[in-house]
Every structure is written in structure tokens, then in C-alpha cells.
């Protein structure tokens, strides 16, 4: 069994980009040089709801429109209104998740004078921890010509993890899709189907008494140029208390 207690570097970078520019050194000391509003477009891309090209197209149109970015995404047919509403809720949540993560890691935070913190504050007396333990993880997957012909590879029960969470508000499971051949995957076993396209994705989970065991099945969408062979497992997981 392996245990993950802290966020890996790509996930810290994702949260850092959304909050502002956060630089983490080897001693886990964090200096918030820039703090800015969470951007809905970045969140929608990271959760696989839209592509960077769709966001850029919408932002270009917004220059000539009084409409909000979410309204334009719906008008252009890129999203449904309920997807935008979900993104807005996640936008509001991510700031507190990020600050809660810093507290859980027991990291001193230095904010330079004159930098707005958008009204959020944190105290060292609050400590919320989500601990993810990998009970089983498939390390490789074999892609055959038949998989390529049908356009996808289904891997049943490839991950079995246990999550212990101390936060009554719940926790977030975050997935990192490594750069390489596979950039589109559907994940089942989380209570809702999660779709990741080119990057990272996450799903919110409610608080549960005692440890929660999740068994995850993956469907990898295969590009037409995929070659048959054995590939290393392309996804990593982390857990964050809310």
C-alpha cells in the first residue's frame, strides 16, 4: 500500500495558478506574491468542461459584449447553464480549499503588504486533513489493435483507494493526467462520472463517518494514431480536505 498525504507539484501549481502566483520551495514555505480573483474560464478548462480554444474564442467575443463569460459560453453552445452554475460554485469553493490545504500542511504563509486577499482569512487553530491511501493500483495497461479499432480502452477496477477525511465539509479528490498519449479519460466509481480532457480534474465528495473506499474504473479515449503496446499508468490522485 502507498499513502498520499500532500498534493503533488502539478496539483499545487494548478491551485496556485487559480489563486494567484504561489511559489513553494523545498521547505514548504509559501509566499503569496500576487492574489487575484479566481477565473471561471480556468476552472472550466481544468475540470474538462471547455477547451482553451473555446475559452479564447469566448474571451475575444466578450471584448465586444457586455455579457458575462458564463452567459457567452451558454450562448455559443459550449456549455449548458447548469454547467456554468456548477463552475461558479466551484469558483467560490476553491479559495477556501486552497487556504485549507495550506493550513493542513502546517505551512507558514507570508503575504506581502498591499496585496489583497479577497476577504479570505485563515487561522492556525483549524486543521483539516484528507488522507488518501492506495490499496490497489494497476501500474500498466495493454492496448491492443481491437481497443484502437473501437476507439477506447476500458480498465475495470484499476484503482482501489481509501480516504480518511476530518473535515465535516467534505473533501476533494484530484486527478493528474500525465502528459503523453492519453489526454481524454472518463472515470467512474466516484458517485458521478468525471471527464478529464488534457490536464487535471477533480470531484467533490461529502463527509462520511469513518474511511471511505472507492473502486474506480477508467475509459481512455484513444487517438487514431495510438500504437498497440504496454503503457505506464497515466493518472495520479491526491485528496484535499475542504
N, C-alpha and C positions, 0 to 999 in steps of 0.2 A: 504494500500500500504506500502511496505517496501523499503528502499533505501540502496544501497551498494555503498560506496564511496571509500573504501580501499580494498586491497587484503586481503583475509583470510590467516591464518597462513600456511596451506598446500601449497597454491599457492606461497606465499613468499618463502617458503622452496624450491619449485621447481625452481624458478628463481635463488635463492641463490645457489643451487647446480650447476646450469649451469654456473653461473658467477664465482663462487669460493665459499669460505666459508663466508657467511654473517650472522652475529648474530644480531638479533633485540631484544632489551629489551623493557620493558614496556613504556619507554619514547620515543619510536620510534627513538632512536639513533642507527645509523648503523656504525659498524666498519668493514671495509674490511680487514681481516687478510690475505687472500690469494686470488689472482686474477689469473685465468688461462684461457686458450683458451676454448671457447665453444666446447663441444664434440658432433659431429654429431650423434653418437650412442645414447646418452642420449636423444637428441631431437627426434630422430625417435621412440624411445620407448615411450616417453611422449605423442607423437601425435598418438600413436596406429599403427604405420606403421610396426614395428617389435616387437618381444618379447625379453625379456632379454636372453633367451636361444639361440635365433638366433644370437644376438649380441655377446654373449660369444663364440659361435661356430666360428663366422667370425673373431673375435679378435685372437682366437687360430690359425686359418689358416694364419692370417696376419703376425704372428711371422716368418713364413717361406716363405713369399711372399713380393715382392717389391710393390705390388699393394696397392692402397688406400682403405680405409674401404668401401667407396661407391661403388667402382668398384667390390670389392669382394662380396658385398651384391647382386649386379646385377648378377654376375657370378654364385652365388649359387642359384639364383632364388627366393631370399627372397623379392626383390624389382624390380620395373621397373626403367629405367634410369630417367624418368621424376619425379618419387617419390624422388630419390636421389637429383636431381637438386632442387626440392622444399624444401627439408630439408636443403640444403646448403644455399638457400636464407633466410630461417628462422633462420639458424645459425648466419648469418650476421646481421639479424634484431634484434635478441634477446638482444644483448648487448645494443643497443640504447634504446630498450623498457625498459630494467631494469633500466638504468640510468634515463630515462624519468619518470619512476614511482617514483624513489626516489625524483626527483625534484618536481613532482606533489604533493607528500606528504609533501613537505617543510621540508625535513629531513636533518640535517647536516651530512655530510659524512666525516669520518676521515680515510685516507689511510696511513698506516704506511710507513715509509721511506724504500726504497729499493724494494717496491712491484711494479711490472709492471702493468700498467693499459691498456696495449694492444693498446695504441694510442688513446683511447677514452677520451673525456673531456666533462664537463658539466658546465653550468653557471646558477646561481640562477635567472637570469633575464628571463629564459624561463620556462613557466609553462603551461603544457598541462594536461587537465583533461578529463577523460571519466567517466560519472556518469550513473550508471545502476539503474533503478527503477523498481521493480517488481510490475506489475499491477495485475497479477493473477498468482498463483502457486498452482497446485494440491499438497496437503500435504501427501496423501496416495495413494496407488494403491492396488486393489484387484486382486490377482492371483487365477484363477480357474483351475480346472482339465483340462478343454478344452485348456487353454493357455499352460499348461505344455505339453499336448499331441502334440500341434503344434510347440512347441519349442520356442515360443516368446510371448511377451506381448506388444501390440501396444497401446500407450496412446496419443490420438489426442488432440492438442491444450492444452497441460498440463501446458505450461508456456507462459505468455504474458508479455514482458518486454519492457521498453522504455529506449533508450540510448541517452544521450546528450554528444556530443564529441566536444572539442575545437581544436583538432589537425587536420590540413589540410592533414597530412599523413595518417589519419585514426585511427583505434583502434583495439584492440584485445579482443575478448570475450573468457574467460577461464572457463572451467568446471572442477569441482572436483567430481569424482566418489568415494563416500564413501566406505570404506572397509565393506565387508559383502557379501550378497548373489549374488548381481548383479555386474558383472565385465566386461560386454560387452554390449555396447549400441550404437545405431545409432540415430543421431539427425538430423532432417530435419527442414527447415524454415530459414536457415542461408544463403541461396544463393548457398550453396554447402552442400552435405551430410557429416557430421562429424562422424567418427567412433572412439570410445574410448574403449580400452581394458585394464583393470586393472590399473587405475590411473587417470591421468589428460589429458585433451586435449584442443585445442584452435583453433580458426579460425580468420583470418584477415578480417576486414571489411573496405571498403573505407570511406572517409569522405562524409558526407551528410549534406545538409543545414537543420537546424532545427532538432528536435528529430526524431529518427527512432524507430518504433515499430516493434518488432519481435514476431511472434507466432510460438512456437516450438512444434513439435511432436516427440515422442520418441518411439523407438522399443528396448525393453530389450530382449536380448537373454537369455533364461532360462536354467540353468544347469539341467541335468537329475534328480538330487536329490532335486529340488525345491519342497517345500511343499505348498499346497493351503493355502491361508490366506491373511490377510491385512498387508502390509508392509509400513514403512515410506518412504517418497520420498528420493531417494539416491543421488541426484545430487545438487550441489550448483554452482552458477555462480558469476563471477566478470568481470569487464571491465577495460582495461588499455589503456590509450592514447599512441599512437606511436610518 
